[in-house]
Amino acid sequence: MSLIGQSVTVVGAGVAGLAVARALALRGAAVTVLEQADAIREVGAGLQISPNGACVLRALGLYPALAAASVRAEAVQLVDGPTGDPVTRLEVGRLRPDQGYHFLHRADLIALLLQDAEEAGVTLRLLTRVAAVDLSGPRPALELEGGKRLEAGLLIGADGLHSRVRAALNGPEEPFFTGQVAWRAVIPGEPGAAAVAEVHMGPGRHLVSYPLRGGTLRNIVAVEERAKWAEESWTLRDDSMDLRLAFDGFSPRVRGWLDRVEDPWLWGLFRHQVAGNWVDPRGVAILGDAAHPTLPFLAQGASMGLEDAWVLADCLARHDSPAAALVAYQALRKPRTTRIVAAASTNARAYHLDGLSRMIGHTGLRLLGRVAPALMLNRFDWLYGHDVTGGARR
């Protein structure tokens, strides 16, 4: 199906939304992105782009920009949180060396995606908030705040955790609180910091940290199990003392980082089901967090959104009709993202072991890391070795 001149409306200017906008515009579509904010800005935080996400950026012609904006990772180091002793090390830098594993500030990724989407001809409309999605007619329509109605040729929902497009396809849902909250912060970095993601594991809690922007900054994400509920929001602040107290029993290295944190962001971790319906054959699709919100324990949120964007655009270009393309898109993406979301949930339990299970688990990881380090990495071939682009180059 030719996409030249095809009218596409994307709701949401996050990673997935901007990536699919560029992917479709490069194929000739007339793409408009609707964003409710008054400017494209991102709350300061880091993210990881593993090889399966990096290959999409390469296929979109964005790999040089990714390489310039990111820290290319060497390894992921698992550490005993209270003692600071190493447990095992995964040499992720050896995975797909043609793509690499990258640490990146979220704002930098959004900036490069936005610039290149606009260069490809994408139109961005700010201060455009969707109040409702109407799928009762022959074409999808958006009811905007202020009363305006907008019909879409093809409607793509990249509108995140609280997606109105997802709700129109699936009805309301009730995610459940996992009993975990997460803080995130960015602090000044240390000169010469190794390009390593450190995972400091402790009973009922863990902390992940890695360098950003050439080591000038350090990203921190800290997770604690607790009964007290916290809102599922990216825009809540917390007292830095609460964060320090939660990790008071950790090593001096961790406590030193947390002493430099001011006003961390806090959000509750909720479990969502992978959406049952991703598409409507009349011309509606969802992707990214709108389709498969995930817990942050496998660092795959951004990479899954990039994969979705490529596959959706590719299906629309390859199939004879939008309906066939959308059905194929869901069939290709839903099983893989379901597996990734489940694997992320499993990681949460592994990081928070206590007592005898903790001792046995850490001993096993140390032994496996010494005897068969390649085996540790091979367990993730299904994830990091996957290339949705088939080696495509723009």
C-alpha positions in Angstrom: 0.0 0.0 0.0 1.4 3.4 -0.9 1.6 5.8 2.0 2.3 8.8 -0.2 -0.1 11.5 0.9 -1.8 9.3 3.4 -3.2 11.4 6.3 -2.0 10.2 9.7 -2.7 11.6 13.1 -0.5 10.6 16.0 -1.6 11.3 19.5 1.4 11.9 21.8 4.9 13.2 21.1 6.9 10.8 23.2 9.5 8.3 22.0 7.1 6.0 20.2 5.0 8.7 18.8 7.8 10.7 17.3 9.5 7.5 16.0 6.4 6.3 14.2 5.8 9.8 12.8 9.3 9.9 11.3 9.0 6.3 10.0 5.7 7.1 8.2 6.8 10.5 6.9 9.9 8.9 5.3 7.5 6.7 3.4 5.5 9.7 2.2 2.7 10.0 4.7 1.3 13.4 5.7 1.8 13.1 9.5 0.5 15.4 12.2 1.4 14.8 15.9 -0.9 16.1 18.6 0.7 17.0 21.9 -1.2 18.3 25.0 1.8 20.2 26.4 2.8 23.7 25.5 6.3 22.6 24.5 8.2 19.4 24.0 10.0 18.9 27.3 10.9 15.8 29.2 11.3 15.4 32.9 15.0 14.8 33.5 15.8 11.1 33.5 17.9 8.6 31.8 17.0 5.6 29.7 18.7 2.7 28.1 18.6 1.8 24.4 19.6 -1.8 23.9 20.7 -3.2 20.5 17.1 -4.1 19.5 16.1 -0.4 19.8 19.3 0.9 18.4 18.8 -1.0 15.1 15.5 0.9 14.6 17.2 4.3 15.1 19.8 3.2 12.6 17.2 2.2 10.0 15.5 5.6 10.5 18.8 7.3 9.8 19.3 8.5 13.4 22.2 6.3 14.5 24.9 9.1 14.2 22.8 11.3 16.4 22.3 8.5 18.9 26.0 7.8 19.1 26.7 11.5 19.6 24.1 11.9 22.4 24.6 8.7 24.3 27.2 6.9 26.4 28.0 3.5 24.8 27.6 0.9 27.5 30.3 -1.6 28.5 28.5 -3.7 31.0 25.7 -4.2 33.5 27.1 -4.9 37.0 25.0 -6.7 39.6 26.1 -5.6 43.1 25.2 -6.6 46.7 23.6 -3.4 47.9 24.4 -3.5 51.6 28.1 -4.7 51.2 28.9 -3.2 47.8 30.5 -6.5 46.8 30.2 -7.5 43.1 27.8 -10.4 42.3 28.2 -10.8 38.5 28.8 -8.7 35.4 27.1 -8.9 32.0 29.3 -7.6 29.2 26.5 -6.0 27.2 29.0 -4.0 25.2 29.8 -7.3 23.3 26.2 -7.7 22.2 25.6 -6.7 18.6 28.6 -4.4 18.4 27.3 -3.0 15.2 24.3 -1.5 17.2 25.7 -1.1 20.7 24.0 -0.7 24.0 23.4 3.0 25.0 22.7 5.1 28.1 20.9 8.3 27.1 19.1 11.2 28.7 15.5 11.0 27.8 15.4 14.7 26.8 18.2 14.1 24.3 16.4 11.2 22.7 13.2 13.3 22.4 15.1 16.2 20.9 16.8 14.2 18.2 13.5 12.4 17.3 11.6 15.6 17.2 14.2 17.4 15.0 14.4 14.6 12.5 10.6 14.0 12.4 10.1 17.7 11.5 12.9 17.4 8.9 10.9 14.5 7.4 7.9 16.8 7.1 5.9 15.9 10.3 3.7 18.7 11.6 3.6 19.2 15.4 0.5 20.7 17.1 1.1 21.7 20.7 -1.6 22.5 23.3 -3.9 20.0 21.7 -5.6 17.8 24.4 -7.8 14.9 23.4 -10.9 14.6 25.5 -12.4 11.5 23.8 -12.0 9.2 20.9 -15.1 8.3 18.8 -15.0 5.1 16.9 -18.7 4.9 16.1 -18.4 6.2 12.5 -16.7 5.0 9.4 -13.6 7.0 10.3 -12.0 7.5 13.7 -12.6 11.0 15.2 -11.1 12.9 18.1 -13.0 15.2 20.4 -10.6 17.8 21.5 -10.8 19.9 24.6 -12.5 23.2 23.7 -15.1 21.3 21.6 -13.3 20.9 18.3 -13.8 17.6 16.4 -11.0 16.2 14.3 -11.4 13.3 11.9 -8.4 11.2 11.2 -7.5 9.2 8.1 -5.3 6.9 10.2 -5.2 7.4 14.0 -2.2 6.2 16.0 -2.4 6.3 19.8 1.1 6.9 21.3 -0.5 8.6 24.3 1.1 6.6 27.1 -0.1 5.0 30.3 -3.5 6.8 30.4 -4.2 6.4 26.7 -7.6 7.6 25.5 -7.1 5.7 22.2 -6.4 2.5 24.1 -9.6 3.0 26.2 -11.6 3.5 23.0 -10.3 0.2 21.7 -10.5 -1.8 25.0 -12.8 0.0 27.4 -11.7 1.1 30.9 -9.2 -0.9 32.9 -8.0 -1.0 36.5 -4.3 -1.5 36.9 -3.2 -2.7 40.3 -0.5 -1.3 42.6 2.5 -3.7 42.8 3.4 -2.6 46.3 6.5 -0.8 44.9 7.5 2.8 44.3 10.3 4.2 42.4 12.4 7.4 42.7 14.4 8.9 39.9 17.0 11.6 39.9 19.9 12.9 37.9 23.0 14.1 39.8 26.4 15.5 38.7 28.6 12.8 37.4 32.1 11.7 38.3 35.0 12.3 35.8 36.1 9.1 34.1 33.1 7.1 35.4 32.9 3.7 33.7 30.2 3.1 31.2 28.5 0.6 33.4 24.9 0.3 34.7 25.2 -0.7 38.3 22.3 -2.6 39.9 22.6 -2.5 43.7 20.3 -5.2 45.1 19.0 -5.5 48.6 16.1 -7.0 50.5 12.9 -5.4 49.3 14.7 -2.8 47.3 17.3 -2.0 44.6 18.9 0.9 42.9 20.2 1.3 39.3 22.7 3.9 38.3 24.7 4.8 35.1 26.4 7.8 33.5 24.8 10.2 31.0 26.1 12.9 28.7 29.7 11.7 28.5 29.8 11.1 32.3 28.9 14.7 33.3 25.7 13.4 34.8 24.6 10.2 36.7 21.1 8.7 36.4 19.5 7.1 39.4 16.4 4.9 39.7 15.7 3.5 43.1 12.8 1.1 43.9 11.4 0.1 47.3 8.7 -2.4 48.2 6.1 -0.7 50.5 2.4 -0.9 51.3 1.9 2.8 51.1 0.4 3.7 47.7 1.8 6.3 45.4 0.2 7.8 42.3 1.2 6.5 38.9 2.6 9.8 37.6 5.8 11.1 36.2 5.4 14.5 37.7 5.3 14.0 41.5 8.2 15.2 43.7 9.3 13.6 47.0 11.5 14.5 50.0 15.0 13.4 49.3 15.3 12.3 53.0 12.7 9.6 52.3 14.9 8.2 49.6 18.0 8.3 51.7 16.3 6.5 54.6 15.0 3.8 52.3 18.6 3.0 51.3 20.3 3.8 54.6 21.6 0.2 54.9 23.3 0.2 51.5 27.0 0.7 50.8 28.8 4.1 51.1 28.9 4.3 47.3 25.1 4.3 47.1 24.7 6.6 50.1 27.2 9.0 48.6 25.1 9.3 45.5 21.9 9.8 47.4 23.4 12.5 49.5 23.6 14.6 46.3 19.9 14.1 45.3 17.6 17.0 45.7 13.8 16.8 45.2 13.6 13.4 43.5 10.7 12.4 41.3 8.5 9.6 42.7 6.0 7.4 41.1 4.0 4.3 42.0 4.6 1.1 40.0 1.4 -0.4 38.7 0.8 -3.6 36.7 -1.2 -3.2 33.5 -2.3 -5.9 31.2 -0.9 -5.9 27.6 -3.8 -4.4 25.7 -6.2 -7.0 24.3 -7.0 -5.0 21.1 -4.2 -2.9 19.5 -6.0 -2.0 16.4 -9.4 -1.2 14.7 -9.4 -2.1 11.0 -11.1 1.2 10.2 -7.7 2.8 10.8 -6.7 2.9 14.5 -3.6 1.5 16.2 -1.8 1.9 19.5 1.9 1.5 20.4 4.4 2.0 23.1 3.1 2.4 26.7 -0.4 2.8 25.4 -0.3 -0.9 24.2 2.0 -2.5 26.7 3.0 -0.6 29.8 5.9 -2.3 31.5 7.7 -2.2 34.9 11.1 -0.7 34.6 13.1 -3.8 35.5 14.4 -4.8 32.1 14.9 -1.2 30.7 12.9 -2.0 27.6 10.2 0.7 27.6 11.9 3.0 25.0 13.2 0.1 22.8 9.8 -1.6 22.7 8.3 1.7 21.5 10.9 2.0 18.8 10.3 -1.5 17.6 6.5 -0.9 17.5 7.0 2.2 15.5 9.1 0.5 12.8 6.8 -2.6 12.6 3.6 -0.5 12.3 5.1 1.7 9.5 6.5 -1.3 7.7 3.2 -3.2 7.9 1.3 -0.2 6.5 3.8 0.1 3.6 3.8 -3.7 2.8 0.1 -4.7 2.9 -2.6 -4.0 0.3 -5.0 -2.4 2.8 -4.9 -0.6 6.1 -7.0 -3.3 7.7 -4.7 -6.1 6.7 -1.7 -4.1 7.8 -3.1 -3.4 11.2 -4.0 -7.0 11.8 -0.5 -8.0 10.9 1.1 -5.4 13.1 -0.8 -6.7 16.2 0.1 -10.3 15.3 3.8 -9.5 15.1 4.1 -7.3 18.2 1.7 -8.6 20.8 3.5 -11.9 21.6 6.9 -10.3 21.8 5.9 -7.4 24.0 3.9 -9.8 26.3 7.0 -11.8 26.8 9.1 -8.7 27.6 6.6 -7.4 30.1 6.5 -10.7 31.9 10.3 -10.9 32.0 10.5 -7.4 33.5 8.1 -8.5 36.3 10.3 -11.5 37.0 13.4 -9.3 37.4 11.7 -7.3 40.1 11.5 -10.4 42.3 15.1 -11.4 41.6 16.5 -8.0 42.6 14.7 -8.0 46.0 15.6 -11.4 47.4 16.0 -11.7 51.2 17.4 -14.3 53.6 18.4 -17.8 52.4 17.0 -17.3 48.9 19.1 -14.2 48.6 22.3 -16.0 49.6 21.6 -18.9 47.3 20.6 -16.6 44.4 23.7 -14.4 44.7 26.0 -17.4 45.1 24.6 -19.0 41.9 25.1 -15.8 39.9 28.7 -15.5 41.1 29.4 -19.1 40.1 27.8 -18.8 36.7 29.6 -15.5 36.1 32.9 -17.1 36.7 32.3 -20.5 35.0 30.2 -19.5 32.0 29.9 -15.8 31.6 28.7 -16.1 27.9 25.8 -18.2 29.1 24.5 -15.3 31.1 24.4 -13.1 28.0 23.0 -15.9 25.8 19.9 -16.0 27.9 19.0 -12.6 26.5 19.6 -13.4 22.8 15.8 -13.5 22.2 15.6 -9.9 23.5 18.7 -8.0 22.4 19.4 -10.0 19.2 16.0 -9.3 17.7 16.1 -6.9 14.7 12.6 -5.8 13.5 14.1 -3.9 10.6 15.7 -7.0 9.1 19.0 -5.0 8.8 17.3 -2.2 6.8 19.1 1.0 6.2 17.5 4.2 5.4 
